[in-house]
Amino acid sequence: MIKNDEIRELLSAVYGEPVRIESAVSVGGGCINETRVLTLSNGQKAFLKYHPAPPSGFFKAEARGLTLLGQVKNGPRAPKVLALQPGRRAHYLLLEYVEERSPGKEFYVRFGETLAELHRTSGDAYGLDHDNFIGKTPQSNAREKDPAVFYRERRIRFQQELARKSGLLPKSLDLKLDRLCGRLAEWIAPPGEKPALLHGDLWSGNYFADAGQRPFVFDPAVYYGLREADLAMTELFGRLPQAFYDAYRGTFPLAPGYDERKQLFNLYHLLNHLNLFGRSYLSSVERTVDYFVR
């Protein structure tokens, strides 16, 4: 339940003065949360994300992810976190409101360059110091030094086990996934790569241009991983303009073999969509697995 008095108090603390909510306009774009743009009495606007029954830690994890992304000086911008509902299970998150504009001619060049800079932010292991979510699915980020172990155990096998428990995984495909996991180290990690800070869920619905044509990203599933995972996700549900990929590669070149590896990174998302939305994604999972282990 949205508590307007509580929201007013939180926003008053943010701005250091009493504020009222003049209007709250629902906006589309999300399939998980309700979203509203709040117009405030001080002339500012805030963005409200609300869920009536979120998983425990859902909005806290999102707030932490946005904060991590926002700390990268030359990376894509992320909306600032204004406030999180107090209590053990937050039902809403208040964010900086950024007005979206249509991407201009140079936007995708800037986006590619800034994403490359985000990926230059490296960690000492794959994973993160806390778990979070990919959509509404829990995402395990237990840290590993070996990228193949991380992607096998925290990504593919984690989703595989969820699909098993839900009865969504035919036995034949389950066995082929086991074979793929057994050979994952042969394919997944090009030499010389370091754990890179990733957005984690970078499909075409999770970025936009602001009025100054600056790239903004939101709805993250942040962790330190192989940077090709972010690029692969941008190709899964509709490829970005070529200028984006050219700018990225010009700033941070990729090792040969990306076009094959990207299928393994996207297998994680296909399995997640199988678990979230059902058997319509089963054939896509099977095609990917068959490419490697038929």
C-alpha positions as CSV (number, residue, x, y, z in Angstrom):
1,M,0.0,0.0,0.0
2,I,1.3,3.4,-1.0
3,K,1.4,5.8,2.0
4,N,1.3,9.4,0.8
5,D,2.1,10.9,4.2
6,E,5.2,8.7,4.4
7,I,6.3,9.6,0.9
8,R,5.9,13.3,1.6
9,E,8.0,13.0,4.7
10,L,10.8,11.2,2.8
11,L,10.8,13.7,0.1
12,S,10.8,16.6,2.5
13,A,13.9,15.1,4.1
14,V,15.5,14.8,0.7
15,Y,14.9,18.4,-0.3
16,G,15.3,19.9,3.2
17,E,12.0,21.6,3.1
18,P,8.3,20.6,3.4
19,V,6.9,19.4,0.1
20,R,3.5,18.3,-1.1
21,I,2.6,15.9,-3.9
22,E,0.7,18.0,-6.4
23,S,0.0,15.2,-8.8
24,A,0.8,11.5,-9.4
25,V,0.6,10.4,-13.0
26,S,0.9,6.7,-13.9
27,V,3.4,5.9,-16.7
28,G,3.9,2.7,-18.6
29,G,7.0,0.7,-19.6
30,G,7.3,-1.9,-16.8
31,C,5.8,-5.4,-16.5
32,I,6.7,-5.9,-12.9
33,N,6.2,-2.6,-11.0
34,E,3.7,0.2,-11.0
35,T,5.4,3.5,-11.9
36,R,4.3,7.1,-11.3
37,V,5.7,10.6,-11.9
38,L,5.2,12.8,-8.9
39,T,5.0,16.5,-9.4
40,L,6.0,18.3,-6.1
41,S,5.1,21.6,-4.7
42,N,8.7,22.8,-4.8
43,G,8.7,22.5,-8.6
44,Q,10.6,19.2,-8.7
45,K,9.5,15.8,-10.0
46,A,10.2,12.4,-8.6
47,F,9.8,8.9,-10.0
48,L,8.0,6.3,-7.9
49,K,8.3,2.6,-8.4
50,Y,5.8,0.4,-6.4
51,H,5.0,-3.2,-6.0
52,P,2.3,-4.5,-3.7
53,A,4.1,-7.7,-2.8
54,P,7.8,-7.5,-3.8
55,P,10.3,-10.3,-3.0
56,S,12.2,-9.5,0.2
57,G,15.1,-7.1,-0.6
58,F,13.8,-6.3,-4.1
59,F,13.9,-2.5,-4.1
60,K,16.9,-2.4,-1.8
61,A,18.9,-4.4,-4.3
62,E,17.8,-2.1,-7.1
63,A,18.8,0.9,-5.1
64,R,22.3,-0.6,-4.5
65,G,22.7,-1.4,-8.2
66,L,21.7,2.1,-9.3
67,T,24.1,3.6,-6.8
68,L,27.0,1.4,-8.0
69,L,26.3,2.4,-11.7
70,G,26.0,6.1,-10.8
71,Q,29.5,6.1,-9.2
72,V,31.2,5.4,-12.5
73,K,32.4,8.8,-13.6
74,N,32.3,8.3,-17.4
75,G,29.8,5.5,-17.7
76,P,26.1,5.8,-18.6
77,R,24.1,7.8,-16.2
78,A,21.7,6.2,-13.7
79,P,18.8,7.9,-12.0
80,K,19.8,9.0,-8.4
81,V,18.2,7.1,-5.6
82,L,16.1,9.6,-3.5
83,A,14.6,7.3,-0.9
84,L,13.6,3.8,-0.1
85,Q,10.6,2.9,1.9
86,P,11.7,2.2,5.5
87,G,11.1,-1.2,7.0
88,R,12.1,-4.8,6.3
89,R,10.2,-5.2,3.0
90,A,10.2,-2.0,1.0
91,H,7.2,-1.7,-1.3
92,Y,8.5,1.4,-3.2
93,L,11.5,3.2,-4.3
94,L,11.8,7.0,-5.1
95,L,14.2,8.0,-7.8
96,E,15.3,11.1,-9.6
97,Y,12.9,11.9,-12.5
98,V,14.7,12.2,-15.8
99,E,12.7,13.2,-18.9
100,E,13.2,10.8,-21.7
101,R,13.8,12.1,-25.3
102,S,14.2,10.4,-28.6
103,P,17.7,9.2,-29.3
104,G,19.5,11.6,-31.8
105,K,22.2,10.9,-34.4
106,E,25.1,10.8,-31.9
107,F,23.3,9.1,-29.0
108,Y,24.3,5.5,-29.8
109,V,28.0,6.5,-30.3
110,R,27.9,8.1,-26.8
111,F,26.1,5.0,-25.4
112,G,28.7,2.6,-26.8
113,E,31.6,4.7,-25.5
114,T,30.1,5.2,-22.0
115,L,29.2,1.5,-21.7
116,A,32.9,0.6,-22.6
117,E,34.0,3.0,-19.8
118,L,31.6,1.3,-17.3
119,H,33.2,-2.1,-18.2
120,R,36.6,-0.7,-17.5
121,T,35.5,-0.6,-13.8
122,S,36.9,-4.0,-12.6
123,G,36.7,-6.0,-9.5
124,D,38.8,-8.8,-8.0
125,A,36.2,-11.6,-8.5
126,Y,33.2,-12.5,-10.5
127,G,29.9,-11.8,-8.7
128,L,29.0,-9.2,-6.0
129,D,29.0,-8.8,-2.3
130,H,25.2,-9.3,-2.3
131,D,22.5,-11.1,-4.3
132,N,19.9,-9.3,-6.3
133,F,17.3,-10.0,-8.9
134,I,17.0,-10.5,-12.7
135,G,13.4,-9.4,-13.3
136,K,11.7,-11.0,-10.3
137,T,14.0,-14.0,-10.2
138,P,16.6,-14.1,-7.5
139,Q,20.1,-13.7,-8.9
140,S,22.9,-15.5,-7.1
141,N,26.1,-13.4,-7.0
142,A,28.3,-15.6,-4.8
143,R,31.8,-14.6,-5.7
144,E,34.2,-16.8,-7.7
145,K,37.7,-16.2,-9.1
146,D,37.1,-18.4,-12.1
147,P,34.6,-16.9,-14.7
148,A,33.6,-20.4,-16.0
149,V,32.7,-21.6,-12.5
150,F,30.7,-18.4,-11.9
151,Y,28.7,-18.6,-15.1
152,R,28.2,-22.4,-14.7
153,E,27.1,-22.4,-11.1
154,R,25.6,-18.9,-10.5
155,R,24.0,-18.4,-13.9
156,I,23.2,-21.5,-16.0
157,R,22.8,-24.1,-13.2
158,F,20.9,-21.8,-11.0
159,Q,18.3,-21.2,-13.7
160,Q,18.4,-24.9,-14.7
161,E,17.5,-25.9,-11.1
162,L,14.6,-23.4,-11.0
163,A,13.2,-24.9,-14.3
164,R,13.6,-28.4,-13.0
165,K,11.6,-27.6,-9.9
166,S,8.9,-26.0,-12.0
167,G,8.6,-28.9,-14.4
168,L,9.5,-26.7,-17.3
169,L,12.6,-28.6,-18.4
170,P,12.3,-31.8,-20.4
171,K,14.6,-34.6,-19.4
172,S,16.5,-34.6,-22.7
173,L,17.2,-30.9,-22.5
174,D,18.2,-31.1,-18.9
175,L,20.8,-33.7,-19.8
176,K,22.1,-31.6,-22.6
177,L,22.4,-28.6,-20.3
178,D,24.5,-30.8,-18.0
179,R,26.8,-31.6,-20.9
180,L,27.0,-27.9,-21.9
181,C,27.9,-27.0,-18.3
182,G,30.6,-29.7,-18.3
183,R,32.3,-28.0,-21.3
184,L,31.5,-24.3,-20.5
185,A,35.2,-23.5,-19.6
186,E,36.1,-24.3,-23.2
187,W,34.1,-21.5,-24.6
188,I,33.1,-18.8,-22.1
189,A,36.1,-16.7,-21.2
190,P,38.5,-15.1,-23.7
191,P,42.0,-14.6,-22.4
192,G,43.0,-11.3,-20.7
193,E,39.5,-10.4,-19.5
194,K,38.9,-9.1,-16.0
195,P,35.7,-9.0,-13.9
196,A,33.9,-5.9,-15.2
197,L,31.0,-4.0,-13.6
198,L,27.9,-4.9,-15.6
199,H,24.4,-3.5,-15.8
200,G,23.3,-7.1,-16.0
201,D,19.9,-6.7,-17.8
202,L,20.8,-4.4,-20.7
203,W,17.9,-5.0,-23.1
204,S,16.4,-2.3,-25.3
205,G,13.8,-1.4,-22.6
206,N,16.4,-0.4,-20.0
207,Y,18.1,2.6,-21.4
208,F,17.0,6.0,-22.8
209,A,18.4,9.4,-23.8
210,D,17.8,12.5,-21.7
211,A,17.3,16.0,-23.0
212,G,21.1,16.4,-23.5
213,Q,21.3,13.1,-25.3
214,R,23.1,11.5,-22.4
215,P,22.7,7.7,-22.1
216,F,20.7,6.7,-19.0
217,V,20.3,3.1,-17.8
218,F,17.9,1.7,-15.2
219,D,16.4,-1.5,-13.8
220,P,19.8,-3.1,-13.3
221,A,20.9,-6.6,-12.2
222,V,24.4,-5.5,-11.4
223,Y,27.4,-7.7,-10.8
224,Y,31.0,-8.1,-11.9
225,G,31.2,-10.4,-14.9
226,L,32.5,-10.9,-18.3
227,R,31.7,-7.7,-20.2
228,E,30.4,-9.5,-23.3
229,A,27.4,-10.5,-21.2
230,D,26.1,-6.9,-21.4
231,L,26.7,-6.6,-25.1
232,A,25.1,-10.0,-25.8
233,M,21.9,-8.9,-24.0
234,T,21.6,-5.8,-26.2
235,E,21.2,-8.3,-29.2
236,L,18.8,-10.7,-27.6
237,F,15.5,-8.9,-28.2
238,G,16.4,-6.5,-31.1
239,R,19.8,-5.3,-31.9
240,L,20.9,-1.7,-31.2
241,P,22.1,0.4,-34.2
242,Q,25.5,-0.6,-35.5
243,A,27.0,2.8,-34.4
244,F,26.7,1.6,-30.8
245,Y,28.7,-1.6,-31.4
246,D,31.3,0.3,-33.5
247,A,31.8,2.9,-30.8
248,Y,32.1,0.3,-28.1
249,R,34.7,-1.8,-30.0
250,G,36.6,1.4,-30.9
251,T,36.9,2.2,-27.2
252,F,37.3,-1.3,-25.8
253,P,38.0,-4.0,-28.5
254,L,36.6,-7.5,-28.1
255,A,38.5,-10.8,-28.5
256,P,37.7,-13.0,-31.6
257,G,34.8,-15.4,-31.1
258,Y,32.3,-13.1,-29.5
259,D,29.5,-14.1,-31.9
260,E,29.6,-17.6,-30.5
261,R,30.1,-16.7,-26.9
262,K,27.2,-14.3,-26.9
263,Q,24.8,-17.2,-27.3
264,L,26.1,-18.7,-24.0
265,F,25.6,-15.4,-22.2
266,N,22.1,-15.1,-23.5
267,L,21.2,-18.6,-22.6
268,Y,21.0,-17.3,-19.0
269,H,18.4,-14.8,-20.0
270,L,16.5,-17.3,-22.1
271,L,16.4,-19.7,-19.2
272,N,15.2,-16.9,-16.9
273,H,12.4,-16.0,-19.4
274,L,11.5,-19.7,-19.5
275,N,11.1,-19.6,-15.7
276,L,9.3,-16.3,-15.7
277,F,7.0,-16.7,-18.7
278,G,6.7,-20.4,-19.5
279,R,7.3,-22.8,-22.3
280,S,7.2,-20.3,-25.2
281,Y,10.9,-19.8,-24.6
282,L,11.7,-23.6,-24.5
283,S,12.6,-23.8,-28.2
284,S,15.0,-20.9,-28.0
285,V,16.7,-22.5,-25.1
286,E,17.0,-25.8,-26.9
287,R,18.3,-24.2,-30.1
288,T,21.1,-22.5,-28.1
289,V,22.0,-25.6,-26.2
290,D,22.0,-27.7,-29.4
291,Y,24.4,-25.3,-31.1
292,F,27.1,-26.3,-28.6
293,V,26.4,-29.9,-27.6
294,R,24.3,-31.6,-30.3
